[in-house]
Amino acid sequence: MTPDAPHDPQEPASSEATSPAEGPGSVYGPERRRAPNFARRRQLRNRLLRAVLLLVLVSGVAGLTAMFLQGREERLAADPAPVAEESVDAVEEPEAIVETAQLSAEEFESTLEREGTEVFRIRGAQTSSDDQGNVSLSQVEVDYPQGGDHYSLRADSATYNEETSATHLQGSVSLEGTNGLGVETDWMELAEGGMVLTAADDSRFSFEGVTVQGDDLRMDFREEIARMGGGVRLVGADETDSGVEAGPSQSVLAAETLEYRWGAGIVRALGGAEMWLDSFTLVARALTLHEGETGGLSGLEARGEIELEAPLGTTEPGAEGSASPAAESVFVLRGDALDVQFDAAQSPSRVDLSGPSWGGPAVLRIDYGDGSQRRIRARLLEFNFMGGVLSEFSSRGRVELHELVPDRQRPLREASSVVAGGRFDADGVLIELTLGGNVELTDRSEAPVTASADEAAIDPSTQRVDFRGQPARLVHSQGELEGSRVLYDQAKGCSEASGAVRLTLRGNDEDRGVALPFGGDASDAGPSVITAGEAVICEAGESRFRDDVKVRRGSDLHAAAQLRITEDRRRMIANGDVRTVWHVQPAPGAPSSAKTGTESQPERWSIAAARMHYDEDGGELRYSGGAVAVLGEQNLECDELTVEAVPGEQGSATEGFQAQTLVCLGNARLDDLGYGRSVEANRAIYAFAERMIRLSGSVVFREGTDELRGPSLIYWIDQRRYEMRPSGSAAAGAGDP
């Protein structure tokens, strides 16, 4: 069992007490499943309660007193041997004379019959009585038949006083009876008419396989209370079924003081109580058992420094989602107040645990066989059972979740919420863990994340966490992810998001800006933000977006129906209604319709196509499936359009990508909307720095009704000037603004 993390000093160390019930007689078989005789062994809880009833049977000793009274006159008449002795001491001056009388007889025996049936027999080696009302009997033997049951009492001597009704048995006092009843003590006293019974220290009682041993036994039959002190230990043994080759298991209840109120059906263990029942252990400052109307156990209360430990489940992966089974998982409860309710079959039906009187809230802890641990803290923990098997739990009040693994100082995962709950399968394996209200989670696995949401559902077997909220937020190495629902898979290092998804990308390990296909000099653009209807973000692998995808950086935009980004974020593929928009600052002195005063505003450029592929390493952004580029007042169309780029300056907003040349291939067409000019060609190349377009291959230039043809044409965008170069000619013509 891994100890609690050092950073958490509030929770005391676990008790080192081991259960004597562990062993081959446990409720669970070799594979940690219930043994065939579990239904019968459940009754042992009831026996622990009824065991104290055997103390009441000791009151049968009062029958000894009755026989002394009933048989005294008969014995005196039948046996002439006893004679009165009188002694008078003569002195010179008369003094008060004390007279004593004593009767004695050998081999005393008396029998009481009712309707011809013997119901009481008492024997002794010698009996005597005196005129002070004292009756003595040595070598006492009492037989006490009760229907089909039979009880016998033995003692070295017994004394009864008629006036005080006090009976004292001395020397090797023993009581034996049906169902394994046995009492062993050095002496026993009955006082106040047999209504108060006391016995020597280290008295020992047995009944139905249950043994109670302790000091200071006192029973008050008027108040119906029995008490033992000085360190009481109650031990119960239950034999296994004959078909199972295993020894008996033991159930133990130990306490400084044990009190039984049989009229109210209550047993209290005080001064520090420890209880082992089969493979369960329970430690508390005080323990109270309640007897039901039918005689079975109806409830259990524990108070003060409680620790309950029990086996849980057969197999379950550890906290990191390992596929190997975690054998012998242990279920631990710690708190200040524990209340257990039992059903008619003497199985627990509900358990409530609360804190925080002794150093912290209530704690549910599961220790797995591989050394990992899952722990939940809350003000109140509630557990429900089905057929005696734990089925679910709920908690509320500042809930905290910690998951620890071996060789790791800090928790692998920790979370907090307002409420929490969980479900167990029939084998006791935790199959679901839910958190609700102001959920905060930190995961320190190989792909660390932090998250916040309104709700979270954790699958312990797969280590998947389903976050829901308005919105749910997940922060990891890729950036900050938001959505109505975010599903985080720790094993794969991936997150699935849906419903108004928003991803704010971070820079990479070299503190570089996010590499996205935008040109221009947007020095204050800030981080890139991706919005979509659905998304899958992976730490090791590509990320995918779909349903109205938009990527924004400052005022620049990239939109598509679907988008994929590689793990290193240096390549991007988009499909379906692809559209890219960026803003370009015109060259100094260039005319612009957007010019205001002495400063010119950036031009809005856009490209639309069916598909897009971006490669930062290759410095290429390619659009295909028919591309349309709008460059200020110029429209450029072609079958395939490629934006060639060079790396930007380090530390600039365009560090990852800086457009240099635009190449348009196949059925290229340039339209100057401001002047009504158009150019058709096989190829068009736009140089960003020169703001010049070169067209080649069957060039056709049109302006109004004029038409000019040639092999190539150069068009200066800002000056609206062109130059046609026909075959074999230096210059065919020029046009000025």
C-alpha positions in Angstrom: 0.0 0.0 0.0 1.4 3.3 -1.0 1.5 5.9 1.8 -0.3 9.1 1.4 1.6 11.8 -0.4 3.9 13.9 1.9 2.3 17.1 0.7 -0.9 16.0 2.4 -0.3 15.9 6.2 -3.9 16.1 7.3 -4.7 12.5 6.9 -3.2 10.2 9.6 -1.4 7.1 8.6 -3.4 4.0 8.2 -3.8 1.5 11.0 -1.3 -1.3 10.9 -3.7 -3.7 12.6 -4.2 -6.9 10.7 -7.3 -8.9 10.8 -7.2 -12.4 12.3 -9.9 -13.2 9.8 -7.5 -13.1 6.9 -6.8 -16.5 5.6 -8.4 -19.4 3.8 -11.7 -18.9 5.7 -12.3 -15.5 4.2 -15.6 -14.6 2.6 -13.7 -14.6 -0.7 -12.2 -17.6 -2.4 -8.7 -17.8 -3.9 -9.8 -15.5 -6.7 -11.3 -13.0 -4.3 -14.9 -14.1 -4.8 -17.4 -15.0 -2.2 -17.1 -18.4 -0.7 -20.1 -20.8 -1.1 -21.0 -20.6 2.7 -21.2 -16.8 2.7 -24.9 -16.8 3.2 -24.6 -18.8 6.5 -21.6 -16.9 7.7 -23.4 -13.6 7.4 -25.3 -14.7 10.5 -22.1 -14.2 12.5 -22.9 -10.5 12.9 -26.1 -11.5 14.6 -24.1 -13.9 16.9 -21.8 -11.1 17.9 -24.8 -9.2 19.2 -26.5 -12.2 20.8 -23.2 -13.4 22.4 -23.7 -11.0 25.2 -27.0 -12.6 26.0 -25.1 -15.5 27.4 -24.4 -13.3 30.4 -28.1 -13.4 31.2 -28.0 -17.2 31.5 -25.6 -16.8 34.3 -28.6 -15.6 36.3 -29.6 -19.3 36.4 -27.3 -19.4 39.4 -30.1 -17.7 41.2 -31.8 -21.2 41.1 -29.1 -22.3 43.4 -30.3 -19.8 45.9 -33.9 -20.9 45.6 -32.9 -24.5 46.3 -31.1 -23.5 49.4 -34.2 -21.8 50.7 -36.7 -24.5 49.6 -34.7 -27.5 50.8 -33.3 -26.2 54.1 -36.2 -27.4 56.4 -36.4 -30.7 54.6 -32.7 -31.3 55.1 -32.8 -30.5 58.8 -35.8 -32.9 59.4 -34.4 -35.7 57.4 -30.8 -35.6 58.7 -30.5 -35.7 62.6 -26.7 -35.5 62.3 -26.5 -31.7 62.6 -26.5 -30.6 66.3 -26.5 -27.2 67.8 -23.3 -26.2 69.6 -23.2 -23.6 72.3 -20.2 -22.3 74.1 -20.1 -19.9 77.0 -16.9 -18.4 78.2 -16.9 -18.0 82.1 -15.0 -14.9 83.4 -14.8 -13.2 86.7 -17.0 -10.3 85.6 -20.0 -11.1 83.4 -19.8 -10.1 79.7 -22.1 -10.2 76.7 -22.5 -13.7 75.5 -22.5 -14.4 71.7 -24.3 -17.5 70.7 -23.8 -19.3 67.3 -25.4 -22.3 65.8 -24.3 -24.3 62.8 -25.9 -27.2 60.9 -23.9 -29.4 58.5 -24.5 -32.4 56.3 -22.4 -34.7 54.0 -23.2 -35.5 50.4 -26.0 -33.1 49.9 -28.4 -33.5 46.9 -31.8 -32.0 46.1 -34.0 -32.2 43.1 -36.9 -30.1 41.9 -39.6 -31.6 39.7 -42.6 -30.2 37.8 -45.3 -32.5 36.5 -43.0 -35.4 36.9 -40.1 -33.8 35.0 -36.8 -32.8 36.7 -36.1 -29.1 36.2 -33.4 -28.5 38.7 -30.8 -30.7 40.6 -28.2 -29.5 43.0 -25.4 -31.6 44.6 -22.6 -30.9 47.0 -19.9 -32.7 49.0 -20.9 -30.9 52.1 -23.5 -28.3 53.1 -23.8 -26.2 56.3 -25.8 -23.3 57.6 -25.9 -21.1 60.7 -28.3 -19.0 62.6 -27.0 -15.8 60.9 -28.7 -16.9 57.7 -25.6 -18.1 55.9 -25.9 -21.3 53.8 -22.7 -22.9 52.4 -22.1 -25.7 50.0 -18.8 -27.2 48.9 -18.1 -28.9 45.6 -21.2 -27.5 44.0 -22.8 -29.2 41.0 -26.1 -27.8 39.5 -28.0 -29.3 36.6 -30.6 -27.0 35.1 -32.7 -28.6 32.2 -34.7 -26.1 30.1 -36.8 -28.0 27.6 -34.5 -29.4 24.9 -31.5 -27.5 26.4 -29.4 -28.4 29.3 -27.1 -26.3 31.6 -24.7 -27.3 34.4 -22.9 -25.2 37.0 -19.7 -26.2 38.9 -17.9 -24.4 41.7 -15.5 -25.3 44.6 -17.9 -23.6 47.0 -21.1 -21.5 47.2 -22.5 -19.3 50.0 -26.0 -17.7 50.3 -27.2 -15.2 52.9 -30.9 -15.3 53.6 -31.1 -11.7 54.8 -29.2 -10.0 52.0 -30.1 -12.6 49.3 -26.4 -12.5 48.3 -24.9 -15.5 46.7 -21.1 -16.0 46.3 -19.5 -18.8 44.2 -15.8 -19.3 44.7 -13.1 -21.4 43.0 -13.1 -22.6 39.4 -16.6 -21.5 38.7 -17.8 -22.8 35.4 -21.1 -22.9 33.5 -21.8 -25.1 30.5 -24.8 -25.4 28.3 -26.4 -26.0 24.9 -25.0 -24.3 21.8 -21.5 -24.2 23.2 -22.4 -22.0 26.3 -19.5 -21.8 28.7 -18.5 -19.6 31.6 -15.2 -19.7 33.4 -14.3 -17.4 36.3 -12.6 -17.5 39.7 -15.6 -16.2 41.6 -19.1 -14.9 41.0 -21.5 -13.0 43.1 -25.3 -12.4 43.0 -26.6 -9.6 45.1 -29.8 -7.7 45.8 -32.0 -10.8 45.4 -30.1 -12.0 42.4 -30.7 -8.8 40.4 -27.0 -7.8 40.4 -24.2 -10.1 39.2 -20.5 -9.5 39.4 -17.6 -11.8 38.4 -13.8 -12.0 38.8 -11.3 -10.3 36.4 -10.4 -12.3 33.4 -13.7 -14.0 33.2 -14.4 -16.0 30.0 -17.7 -16.6 28.3 -18.4 -18.8 25.2 -21.6 -19.2 23.2 -22.3 -20.5 19.7 -18.6 -20.3 18.8 -18.3 -16.8 20.2 -15.9 -16.1 23.2 -15.9 -13.0 25.4 -13.1 -12.3 27.8 -12.6 -9.4 30.1 -12.6 -7.9 33.6 -15.1 -6.2 36.0 -18.2 -8.0 34.8 -21.3 -6.5 36.3 -24.9 -7.3 35.3 -27.9 -5.3 36.6 -31.1 -7.2 35.7 -33.3 -4.4 36.9 -31.8 -1.9 34.4 -31.0 -4.7 31.9 -27.4 -3.7 31.6 -24.3 -5.8 31.4 -20.8 -4.3 31.5 -17.2 -5.6 31.2 -14.0 -3.6 31.3 -10.3 -3.9 31.6 -9.8 -4.7 27.9 -12.7 -6.9 26.6 -12.1 -9.2 23.7 -15.0 -10.9 21.9 -13.9 -13.7 19.4 -16.3 -15.6 17.2 -15.3 -18.6 15.0 -17.4 -20.0 12.1 -16.6 -23.4 10.5 -16.6 -23.5 6.7 -18.9 -25.8 4.8 -18.0 -29.5 4.8 -17.3 -29.4 1.1 -14.7 -26.7 1.4 -11.3 -27.7 2.7 -10.5 -24.7 4.8 -10.2 -23.9 8.5 -12.5 -21.7 10.5 -12.3 -17.9 10.2 -12.5 -15.6 13.2 -14.5 -12.5 14.0 -13.2 -10.3 16.8 -14.5 -7.3 18.7 -12.0 -5.7 21.1 -12.6 -2.7 23.3 -11.6 -1.2 26.7 -15.2 -1.5 27.9 -18.2 -3.5 26.5 -21.7 -2.6 27.5 -24.9 -4.5 26.6 -28.4 -3.2 27.1 -30.5 -6.2 26.3 -33.9 -4.6 26.8 -33.0 -1.9 24.2 -31.0 -4.3 22.0 -27.9 -2.1 22.1 -24.2 -3.2 22.4 -21.6 -0.5 23.0 -17.8 -0.9 22.7 -16.1 2.1 24.3 -12.6 3.3 25.0 -11.2 2.4 21.6 -12.9 -0.4 19.7 -11.5 -2.7 17.0 -13.7 -5.1 15.1 -12.6 -7.8 12.6 -15.3 -9.6 10.7 -14.2 -12.1 8.1 -12.0 -9.9 5.9 -13.3 -6.6 7.1 -11.7 -4.5 9.9 -13.2 -1.5 11.7 -11.4 0.7 14.2 -13.0 3.6 16.2 -13.1 5.3 19.5 -16.6 4.0 20.2 -18.8 1.4 18.5 -22.5 0.8 18.9 -24.6 -2.1 17.6 -28.4 -2.0 17.3 -30.5 -5.1 17.5 -33.6 -5.2 15.3 -37.2 -6.2 16.2 -36.5 -9.8 14.9 -33.3 -10.1 16.8 -30.9 -9.4 14.0 -28.5 -6.6 13.6 -30.3 -3.5 12.3 -27.6 -0.8 12.6 -24.0 0.1 13.5 -22.6 3.4 14.7 -18.9 4.2 15.0 -17.5 7.5 16.3 -14.1 9.0 16.5 -11.0 8.3 14.5 -12.7 5.7 12.3 -10.9 3.4 9.8 -12.8 0.7 8.0 -10.9 -1.6 5.6 -12.3 -4.3 3.3 -11.3 -6.1 0.1 -12.7 -4.7 -3.0 -13.0 -6.2 -6.5 -11.0 -8.8 -8.3 -9.2 -6.9 -11.1 -8.9 -3.3 -12.1 -6.3 -1.3 -14.0 -4.1 1.0 -11.9 -4.4 4.8 -11.9 -2.4 5.2 -15.2 -4.7 2.9 -17.1 -2.4 -0.1 -17.2 -4.0 -3.3 -18.7 -2.6 -5.6 -16.1 -4.9 -6.6 -13.3 -4.5 -5.0 -9.9 -5.1 -8.0 -7.6 -6.3 -7.6 -4.0 -7.6 -4.1 -4.2 -8.4 -2.7 -0.7 -11.3 -0.4 0.2 -10.6 2.0 3.1 -12.9 4.5 4.8 -11.7 7.1 7.3 -13.7 9.7 9.2 -15.2 10.8 12.4 -18.8 9.4 12.2 -19.9 6.2 10.5 -23.5 4.9 10.4 -24.4 1.5 8.8 -27.9 0.2 8.1 -28.5 -3.5 7.6 -31.3 -5.2 5.6 -33.4 -8.2 6.6 -30.6 -10.6 5.4 -28.1 -8.9 7.8 -26.2 -7.4 4.9 -25.3 -3.7 4.8 -27.8 -1.6 2.8 -26.4 1.9 3.4 -23.3 3.5 4.9 -22.8 7.2 5.8 -19.4 8.6 6.7 -18.7 12.2 7.7 -15.9 14.3 9.1 -14.1 16.5 10.0 -13.6 16.3 13.7 -10.2 14.6 13.7 -7.9 16.4 11.2 -9.8 16.5 8.0 -12.9 15.4 6.0 -14.2 11.9 5.5 -12.0 9.8 3.2 -12.7 7.0 0.7 -9.5 5.4 -0.4 -8.9 2.5 -2.8 -5.4 0.8 -2.6 -4.7 -1.2 -5.7 -2.5 -4.3 -5.9 0.0 -2.6 -8.2 0.7 0.1 -5.6 -1.4 2.8 -7.0 -4.1 4.6 -5.0 -7.3 6.6 -5.6 -8.5 8.8 -2.8 -11.7 11.0 -2.4 -12.2 13.5 0.4 -15.5 15.2 1.3 -17.5 16.4 4.2 -20.0 13.5 3.7 -19.7 10.2 1.9 -22.8 8.0 1.3 -22.7 4.4 0.1 -25.5 2.1 -1.2 -25.4 -1.7 -1.5 -27.4 -4.2 -3.5 -27.5 -7.7 -1.9 -24.8 -6.8 0.5 -22.4 -5.7 -2.4 -21.3 -2.1 -2.7 -23.0 -0.6 -5.8 -22.5 3.2 -5.7 -21.4 6.1 -3.6 -21.9 9.9 -3.5 -20.1 12.7 -1.7 -20.5 16.4 -1.2 -18.9 19.3 0.5 -15.5 20.4 -0.9 -14.8 17.1 -2.7 -11.1 16.4 -3.5 -9.8 13.6 -5.7 -6.2 12.3 -5.6 -4.7 9.5 -7.7 -1.2 8.4 -6.9 1.1 5.9 -8.5 4.4 4.3 -7.2 7.6 6.2 -7.5 5.9 9.5 -7.9 5.9 12.0 -5.1 3.0 14.2 -6.3 -0.4 12.8 -7.3 -0.6 11.8 -10.9 -4.1 13.3 -11.1 -6.0 15.6 -8.6 -9.3 17.3 -8.9 -11.8 19.2 -6.8 -15.6 19.8 -7.1 -18.7 20.5 -5.1 -20.1 16.9 -5.3 -18.9 13.5 -6.6 -20.2 10.0 -7.1 -19.2 6.6 -8.4 -20.5 3.2 -9.4 -19.1 -0.3 -8.8 -19.8 -3.5 -10.7 -20.9 -6.8 -9.2 -17.2 -7.7 -8.5 -16.6 -4.5 -6.6 -14.6 -2.8 -9.3 -15.0 1.0 -9.7 -16.4 1.5 -13.2 -17.4 5.2 -13.1 -16.4 8.3 -11.2 -18.3 11.6 -11.6 -17.5 15.2 -10.4 -20.0 18.0 -10.4 -19.9 21.8 -9.7 -16.8 24.0 -10.2 -14.7 21.1 -11.4 -11.0 21.7 -11.5 -8.6 18.9 -12.6 -4.9 18.6 -13.0 -3.3 15.6 -14.8 0.5 15.2 -14.7 0.9 12.2 -17.0 3.2 12.3 -20.0 0.8 14.6 -21.7 0.0 17.0 -18.8 -3.3 19.0 -18.8 -5.4 21.2 -16.6 -9.1 21.4 -17.0 -12.2 23.2 -15.6 -15.9 22.4 -16.2 -19.3 22.1 -14.7 -19.2 18.3 -14.7 -16.6 15.6 -15.3 -17.0 11.8 -15.7 -13.9 9.6 -15.3 -13.7 6.0 -16.6 -11.2 4.3 -14.2 -10.5 1.5 -16.6 -9.6 3.6 -19.7 -8.6 6.8 -17.9 -10.9 8.8 -20.2 -12.4 12.0 -18.7 -15.6 13.5 -20.1 -15.9 17.2 -19.3 -19.1 19.2 -19.8 -19.8 22.8 -19.2 -20.5 26.3 -20.5 -17.8 25.9 -21.7 -15.5 23.1 -20.5 -11.8 24.2 -20.7 -8.7 22.0 -21.2 -5.2 23.4 -21.3 -2.4 21.3 -22.7 0.8 21.8 -24.7 -1.2 22.6 -27.9 -3.0 25.4 -26.2 -6.3 26.1 -24.5 -9.3 24.0 -25.8 -12.9 25.0 -25.0 -16.2 23.3 -25.9 -19.6 22.3 -24.6 -18.1 18.9 -24.2 -14.4 17.9 -24.1 -13.4 14.2 -23.8 -9.8 13.7 -22.7 -8.0 10.4 -23.3 -5.0 10.1 -21.1 -3.7 6.9 -22.7 -3.7 8.4 -26.3 -2.9 11.9 -25.3 -5.9 13.2 -27.3 -8.9 15.4 -26.6 -12.2 15.3 -28.5 -14.3 18.5 -28.3 -17.8 19.3 -29.6 -20.2 22.2 -29.5 -18.8 25.7 -30.1 -15.2 24.4 -30.1 -12.4 27.0 -29.6 -8.7 26.3 -29.5 -6.2 29.0 -28.7 -2.8 27.7 -30.0 0.4 28.2 -28.0 3.8 28.7 -29.4 6.1 25.7 -29.6 9.1 24.7 -27.4 11.4 27.3 -29.1 8.9 30.1 -28.3 8.1 30.5 -31.9 4.9 31.9 -33.2 2.2 29.5 -34.4 2.9 28.5 -38.0 -0.3 29.3 -40.0 -0.6 30.3 -43.7 -0.9 34.1 -43.4 1.1 36.8 -45.1 1.4 40.4 -44.4 3.1 42.2 -41.5 0.6 41.8 -38.7 3.0 42.6 -35.9 0.2 42.8 -33.2 -1.7 39.7 -34.5 -1.3 37.7 -31.3 -2.0 33.9 -31.0 -4.0 31.9 -33.5 -7.5 30.8 -32.6 -9.4 27.9 -34.2 -13.1 27.6 -33.9 -15.2 24.6 -35.2 -18.2 22.4 -34.4 -16.0 19.4 -33.6 -12.3 18.8 -33.0 -9.8 16.1 -32.1 -6.5 17.5 -30.6 -3.6 15.1 -30.1 -0.2 15.6 -28.4 1.4 12.9 -30.5 -0.3 13.0 -33.8 -2.4 15.2 -36.1 -5.3 17.3 -34.9 -8.6 17.4 -36.9 -11.3 20.0 -37.1 -14.7 19.9 -38.9 -18.0 21.8 -39.3 -17.5 25.5 -40.1 -13.8 25.6 -39.2 -12.2 29.1 -38.8 -8.6 29.9 -38.0 -8.0 33.5 -36.9 -4.9 35.4 -36.1 -5.6 39.1 -35.5 -7.7 40.2 -38.5 -6.5 37.4 -40.7 -8.7 34.3 -41.3 -8.6 30.8 -42.8 -11.9 28.9 -43.2 -12.9 25.5 -44.4 -15.3 22.6 -43.9 -12.5 20.4 -42.6 -9.0 21.0 -41.4 -6.1 18.8 -40.4 -2.9 20.0 -38.6 0.2 17.8 -38.2 1.8 17.1 -34.8 4.6 19.7 -35.3 2.0 22.2 -36.6 4.1 22.9 -39.7 1.7 21.3 -42.2 -2.0 21.9 -42.7 -4.6 20.4 -45.0 -8.1 21.9 -45.6 -11.0 20.7 -47.7 -14.4 22.0 -48.6 -15.1 25.7 -49.3 -11.6 26.8 -48.4 -11.2 30.5 -47.9 -8.1 32.5 -46.7 -8.2 36.2 -45.9 -5.2 38.4 -44.9 -4.4 42.0 -44.9 -1.3 43.5 -46.7 0.2 46.9 -46.2 0.6 48.7 -49.6 4.1 49.7 -50.6 5.2 53.3 -49.5 3.8 55.9 -51.9 1.5 53.4 -53.7 -2.0 54.8 -54.5 -4.8 53.2 -52.6 -8.5 53.6 -52.4 -8.2 53.0 -48.7 -5.8 55.8 -48.1 -6.7 58.1 -45.2 -4.8 61.4 -44.7 -1.1 60.6 -45.1 -1.4 56.9 -44.0 -2.6 54.1 -46.1 -4.6 51.2 -44.6 -3.8 47.5 -45.3 -5.5 45.9 -48.3 -7.8 42.9 -47.8 -6.6 40.0 -49.8 -8.5 36.6 -50.0 -8.2 33.2 -51.7 -11.0 30.7 -52.2 -10.6 27.1 -53.4 -11.9 23.6 -53.0 -8.7 22.4 -51.2 -5.7 23.8 -49.6 -2.3 22.3 -48.5 0.2 24.2 -46.4 3.9 23.2 -45.8 5.9 25.5 -43.7 9.2 23.6 -44.2 8.7 23.7 -48.0 7.6 27.3 -47.8 4.5 26.5 -49.9 0.8 27.2 -49.6 -1.1 25.5 -52.4 -4.8 25.9 -53.4 -6.4 23.5 -55.9 -9.8 22.6 -57.4 -10.3 26.0 -58.9 -8.8 29.0 -57.0 -10.0 32.6 -56.9 -7.7 35.3 -55.3 -8.9 38.8 -54.6 -5.9 41.1 -54.3 -7.2 44.6 -53.5 -9.1 45.6 -56.7 -7.6 42.7 -58.7 -9.2 39.3 -59.1 -7.0 36.4 -60.1 -8.5 33.0 -61.1 -6.8 29.7 -62.1 -7.0 26.0 -61.7 -4.2 25.8 -59.1 -2.7 28.6 -57.0 0.5 28.4 -55.0 1.8 30.9 -52.5 5.5 30.6 -52.1 7.1 31.9 -48.9 10.3 32.4 -47.0 10.8 32.2 -43.2 9.9 35.4 -41.4 12.3 37.3 -39.2 12.7 35.7 -35.8 10.5 37.4 -33.2 8.1 38.9 -35.7 4.4 38.1 -36.0 5.0 36.5 -39.4 8.0 34.4 -38.2 6.5 31.1 -39.3 5.4 32.2 -42.8 6.1 35.3 -45.0 4.6 35.3 -48.5 7.0 36.0 -51.4 5.5 34.9 -54.7 2.0 33.8 -55.9 1.9 31.4 -58.8 -1.4 30.8 -60.6 -1.4 27.9 -63.2 -4.0 26.7 -65.7 -6.7 29.0 -67.2 -5.3 32.0 -65.4 -7.4 35.2 -65.6 -6.6 38.6 -64.0 -9.4 41.3 -63.7 -8.6 44.8 -62.7 -12.0 45.9 -61.4 -11.1 49.6 -61.0 -10.2 50.0 -64.7 -12.3 47.4 -66.4 -9.2 45.5 -67.7 -8.8 41.7 -67.9 -6.0 39.5 -68.9 -6.2 35.8 -69.8 -3.1 33.5 -69.9 -1.8 30.0 -69.1 0.2 31.2 -66.2 0.4 34.2 -63.8 3.1 35.0 -61.2 2.6 37.7 -58.6 5.7 39.1 -56.8 4.7 40.5 -53.4 7.7 42.8 -52.9 7.5 44.4 -56.4 3.6 44.3 -56.4 3.9 43.1 -60.0 2.1 40.3 -62.0 3.8 38.5 -64.9 1.4 36.6 -67.2 2.6 34.2 -69.9 1.3 31.7 -72.4 -1.3 32.8 -74.9 -1.9 36.1 -73.2 -5.0 38.0 -74.2 -5.4 41.6 -72.8 -8.8 43.4 -73.0 -9.8 46.9 -72.1 -13.2 47.9 -73.2 -13.5 46.9 -76.8 -9.7 46.8 -77.3 -7.9 43.5 -77.3 -4.2 42.8 -77.3 -2.5 39.4 -77.7 1.0 38.3 -77.0 3.3 35.7 -75.3 3.7 37.6 -72.0 2.6 40.6 -70.1 3.8 42.5 -67.0 1.2 44.4 -64.9 2.2 46.8 -62.1 -0.7 46.8 -59.7 -0.2 50.1 -57.9 0.5 52.1 -61.1 -2.0 50.2 -63.2 0.7 50.1 -65.9 1.2 47.2 -68.2 3.8 46.1 -70.8 3.1 43.5 -73.5 6.1 41.7 -75.1 5.1 40.1 -78.3 7.3 37.5 -80.0 10.4 39.1 -81.5 9.5 42.6 -80.2 11.0 44.5 -77.3 7.8 46.2 -76.5 4.4 46.2 -78.1 2.7 48.9 -76.2 2.2 50.5 -72.7 -0.6 52.1 -70.8 -0.3 54.8 -68.1 -2.8 55.6 -65.4 
